[in-house]
Amino acid sequence: MVSQISMWKIQILINLLLLVTISSAKASPLTYYQNIAPIFEKRCISCHHDGGGAPISFTTYESVKRRAKQIVIVTKSRFMPPWKPDPSCGVLADSRRLSNEELAAISSWAATGANSGNANAFSGLKQRAPVSEWSNGRPDVILQAKNAFQIPAEGPDSYASFLLADIPNFSEEQIDRIWKNGIRGVEFKFGNSSFIRYAMLFVDTTRVTRQLMLEYRDKGFFPRSGPSLVSIGAFFEWTPGSHAQMLPKNTSMPVRQGGDLVLLVRFHPTGKREAVTPRVGVYLNKHPSPHSQISIPMGVGMIDIPAGSSSYTASTSITFPVPVTLNGCSPHAEHVCKEINAAITFPDGEQKPLFCIKDWDADWQESYRFLNPINIPAGTKIEVTCKYDNSSANSRNPFSPPRRMMSGMHHVNQMEGLWLHIIPTNEKDIQRLTFALEEKTMNDMTSSR
């Protein structure tokens, strides 16, 4: 009997000790080095480092603690870090979206004193190349704009397109490698990138850029250009936080012989005049690539949105006549766009969402890569739908009172759509894809009349 009572007391003591241990663990405050620094490294530091696209660096405990309360506010509202795609529509790589657990950790850490903890608990932030250096090694070719672009201190965002043709020390051998082997990757350099909203390097096979440049020969750039929305293209993009971009192994961006490399940059005034001479480092394949990544433009056709309309919708679709691999997508739209949705229908009738942004913000346009490339069998249909609010209730509407909005290249006009970045299973199928795109374009023009 005594033995049983003793065992009973021992068990009670063990249970009490467990409760104390659990309560103590729950009460232990989170620390910066153990709990918060890894979140910032994963989600924030790509922009918030010295020379990055954000005005504030968050690479030290002191810099994060100093703004802990503000960080809680902007993260809870999901204003920061910026990540517009809805997680219910497709799984994307390199997501900056904070999980609910990460949001709770940041909030709890700030509320319990924003303690530093043991610095040895975190292995440290990744080393980043200085702004002046190339993060992926010296490029094979460095393209540089002929003249600097002068950014005004105030006013709306401005655009400049640079024809990257007159390249010092650019050998015939390098030109031949670009045409034969294509471009494997690029890295954009602007010096201080805090006043850069967006940039795109694309191939112009129409020679339109070269013709426009004649008018602006003295400046070395002209207001705005962009890849055609009615022909297959290829391009690389830059947004705040971007680094060197490399295509998958044995894959390249094709550059058709005679095509022009054009750099489009969107600048944002910061309160003082700035001058920038953009550079682009180009990495070439050493041998011809068996695969080419091309981009299919899914422009939603001619847009004509009445002033005051809050529910205008435009859509387009394409049925792939050949099998392809879908690597990613790039949405493009201006300020009265509110939603971009893409859905996929497979040949067996299966339907599922592919990509969507439910709260479009033209200031955060970027390219997205699917976590796992999607195999698209022949006969698969992809449909893109854009929704618009051209009313005064839309706080992003550039006009008050609202004006009629139509398609156009100016930043207050509409140039909506979704580029699909694909790799054809057979290189010879590019011609059939071109025919399918032409058919889509004709259907869009007919339906918009």
PEJOWO-V637445 format. One record per backbone hydrogen bond with DSSP energy under -1.0 kcal/mol. NH is the residue of the N-H (numbers start at 0). CO is the residue of the C=O. If there is no record, write none. Layout:
nh->NH co->CO
nh->NH co->CO
This chain:
nh->4 co->0
nh->5 co->1
nh->6 co->2
nh->7 co->3
nh->8 co->4
nh->9 co->5
nh->10 co->6
nh->11 co->7
nh->12 co->8
nh->13 co->9
nh->14 co->10
nh->15 co->11
nh->16 co->12
nh->17 co->13
nh->18 co->14
nh->19 co->15
nh->20 co->16
nh->21 co->17
nh->22 co->18
nh->23 co->19
nh->24 co->20
nh->25 co->21
nh->26 co->22
nh->27 co->23
nh->31 co->114
nh->32 co->115
nh->34 co->30
nh->35 co->30
nh->35 co->31
nh->36 co->31
nh->39 co->35
nh->40 co->36
nh->41 co->37
nh->42 co->38
nh->43 co->39
nh->44 co->39
nh->46 co->43
nh->47 co->43
nh->48 co->46
nh->51 co->48
nh->53 co->46
nh->57 co->47
nh->63 co->59
nh->64 co->60
nh->65 co->61
nh->67 co->64
nh->70 co->66
nh->71 co->67
nh->72 co->68
nh->73 co->69
nh->74 co->70
nh->75 co->71
nh->76 co->72
nh->78 co->73
nh->79 co->73
nh->85 co->355
nh->88 co->85
nh->92 co->368
nh->102 co->98
nh->103 co->99
nh->104 co->100
nh->105 co->101
nh->106 co->102
nh->107 co->103
nh->108 co->104
nh->109 co->105
nh->110 co->106
nh->111 co->107
nh->113 co->108
nh->120 co->117
nh->121 co->118
nh->132 co->129
nh->136 co->133
nh->139 co->281
nh->140 co->281
nh->142 co->279
nh->144 co->277
nh->148 co->275
nh->150 co->273
nh->157 co->266
nh->159 co->264
nh->160 co->221
nh->161 co->262
nh->163 co->260
nh->164 co->162
nh->166 co->164
nh->169 co->166
nh->174 co->170
nh->175 co->171
nh->176 co->172
nh->177 co->173
nh->178 co->174
nh->179 co->175
nh->180 co->176
nh->181 co->177
nh->182 co->252
nh->183 co->282
nh->184 co->282
nh->185 co->244
nh->186 co->280
nh->188 co->278
nh->195 co->192
nh->196 co->265
nh->197 co->265
nh->198 co->237
nh->199 co->263
nh->200 co->235
nh->201 co->261
nh->202 co->233
nh->203 co->259
nh->210 co->206
nh->211 co->207
nh->212 co->208
nh->214 co->211
nh->219 co->215
nh->221 co->160
nh->232 co->294
nh->235 co->200
nh->237 co->198
nh->241 co->238
nh->244 co->185
nh->246 co->183
nh->250 co->247
nh->251 co->290
nh->252 co->182
nh->258 co->255
nh->259 co->203
nh->261 co->201
nh->262 co->161
nh->263 co->199
nh->264 co->159
nh->265 co->197
nh->266 co->157
nh->267 co->194
nh->270 co->152
nh->273 co->150
nh->275 co->148
nh->278 co->188
nh->279 co->142
nh->280 co->186
nh->281 co->140
nh->282 co->184
nh->284 co->181
nh->290 co->249
nh->292 co->251
nh->293 co->421
nh->294 co->232
nh->295 co->419
nh->297 co->417
nh->299 co->415
nh->304 co->404
nh->307 co->389
nh->308 co->305
nh->311 co->387
nh->313 co->385
nh->315 co->383
nh->317 co->381
nh->319 co->379
nh->323 co->375
nh->324 co->422
nh->325 co->373
nh->326 co->420
nh->327 co->420
nh->328 co->367
nh->329 co->418
nh->331 co->416
nh->336 co->333
nh->337 co->386
nh->338 co->386
nh->339 co->356
nh->340 co->384
nh->341 co->354
nh->342 co->382
nh->343 co->351
nh->344 co->380
nh->345 co->349
nh->348 co->345
nh->351 co->343
nh->353 co->341
nh->354 co->341
nh->356 co->339
nh->359 co->337
nh->363 co->360
nh->367 co->328
nh->369 co->326
nh->370 co->90
nh->373 co->325
nh->375 co->323
nh->378 co->319
nh->379 co->376
nh->380 co->344
nh->381 co->317
nh->382 co->342
nh->383 co->315
nh->384 co->340
nh->385 co->313
nh->386 co->338
nh->387 co->311
nh->388 co->335
nh->389 co->308
nh->393 co->390
nh->396 co->393
nh->404 co->304
nh->406 co->302
nh->407 co->413
nh->412 co->409
nh->413 co->405
nh->416 co->331
nh->418 co->329
nh->419 co->295
nh->420 co->327
nh->421 co->293
nh->422 co->324
nh->424 co->322
nh->428 co->425
nh->429 co->426
nh->432 co->428
nh->433 co->429
nh->434 co->430
nh->435 co->431
nh->436 co->432
nh->437 co->433
nh->438 co->434
nh->439 co->435
nh->440 co->436
nh->441 co->437
nh->442 co->438
nh->443 co->439
nh->444 co->440
nh->445 co->441
nh->446 co->442
nh->447 co->443
